Amino acid sequence: MNKTDLVNNIATKSGLTKKDVEAVLNGFFGEVTDALVKGDKVQLIGFGTFETRKRAGRTGRNPQTGKTIEIPESTIPAFKAGNKLKEAVK
């Protein structure tokens, strides 16, 4: 399912217009992004938690040349599923 499919499905089930649903989704994505940039968590009880994690620096290898390269430490977004979502997917 892509974003267009999601907007269509929510619009059909809720009776809202596609334009309104897309505005809400874009707002949600923006708020989650802003919170993660600040280093905050977004916790939706039963659904899951959006958070950031530190990935340690490491030594890698260029597959084309075989040359060793240093990969710096980075911060990545992560999602941890909540219990209700885990149970629904079982």
C-alpha positions as CSV (number, residue, x, y, z in Angstrom):
1,M,0.0,0.0,0.0
2,N,1.3,3.4,-0.9
3,K,0.3,6.9,0.3
4,T,-2.4,7.3,-2.4
5,D,-4.0,4.0,-1.5
6,L,-3.9,4.9,2.2
7,V,-5.6,8.3,1.5
8,N,-8.2,6.6,-0.6
9,N,-9.0,3.9,2.0
10,I,-9.2,6.4,4.9
11,A,-11.4,8.7,2.8
12,T,-13.8,5.9,1.9
13,K,-14.0,4.6,5.5
14,S,-14.3,8.0,7.2
15,G,-16.5,9.9,4.7
16,L,-13.9,12.7,4.6
17,T,-12.6,14.1,1.4
18,K,-9.3,12.9,0.0
19,K,-7.9,16.4,0.2
20,D,-8.7,16.6,4.0
21,V,-7.3,13.1,4.6
22,E,-4.1,14.0,2.8
23,A,-3.7,17.2,4.8
24,V,-4.1,15.3,8.0
25,L,-1.6,12.6,6.9
26,N,0.9,15.3,5.8
27,G,0.5,17.0,9.1
28,F,1.1,13.8,11.0
29,F,4.2,13.0,9.0
30,G,5.5,16.6,9.6
31,E,4.9,16.4,13.4
32,V,6.6,13.0,13.7
33,T,9.5,14.3,11.7
34,D,9.8,17.4,13.7
35,A,9.7,15.5,17.0
36,L,12.4,13.0,15.8
37,V,14.7,15.9,14.6
38,K,14.4,17.3,18.2
39,G,15.3,13.9,19.6
40,D,11.9,13.3,21.1
41,K,9.8,10.1,20.9
42,V,6.3,9.8,19.5
43,Q,4.4,7.2,21.4
44,L,1.0,6.0,20.2
45,I,-0.2,3.6,22.8
46,G,-1.1,0.2,21.3
47,F,0.3,1.1,17.8
48,G,4.0,1.8,18.4
49,T,6.7,4.3,19.1
50,F,8.7,6.4,16.6
51,E,12.2,7.2,18.0
52,T,15.8,7.8,16.9
53,R,18.7,5.5,17.6
54,K,22.5,6.0,17.4
55,R,24.3,3.8,14.9
56,A,28.0,3.5,15.9
57,G,30.8,4.3,13.5
58,R,32.4,1.3,11.8
59,T,34.9,0.2,9.2
60,G,33.4,-0.8,5.9
61,R,34.7,-1.9,2.5
62,N,34.0,-0.5,-1.0
63,P,32.6,-3.5,-2.9
64,Q,34.0,-2.3,-6.2
65,T,37.6,-1.5,-5.2
66,G,37.9,-3.5,-1.9
67,K,39.3,-0.4,-0.3
68,T,38.6,0.1,3.4
69,I,36.5,3.1,4.4
70,E,35.4,4.6,7.7
71,I,31.6,4.9,8.1
72,P,30.8,7.7,10.6
73,E,28.4,7.5,13.6
74,S,24.8,8.4,12.6
75,T,21.4,8.9,14.0
76,I,18.6,6.9,12.3
77,P,14.8,6.9,12.7
78,A,13.3,3.7,14.1
79,F,9.8,2.3,14.8
80,K,9.0,-0.2,17.6
81,A,5.6,-1.8,17.2
82,G,3.1,-1.8,20.1
83,N,1.4,-4.8,21.6
84,K,-1.9,-4.3,19.9
85,L,-0.3,-4.0,16.5
86,K,1.8,-7.1,17.2
87,E,-1.3,-9.1,18.2
88,A,-3.2,-7.9,15.1
89,V,-0.5,-9.0,12.8
90,K,0.0,-12.5,14.3
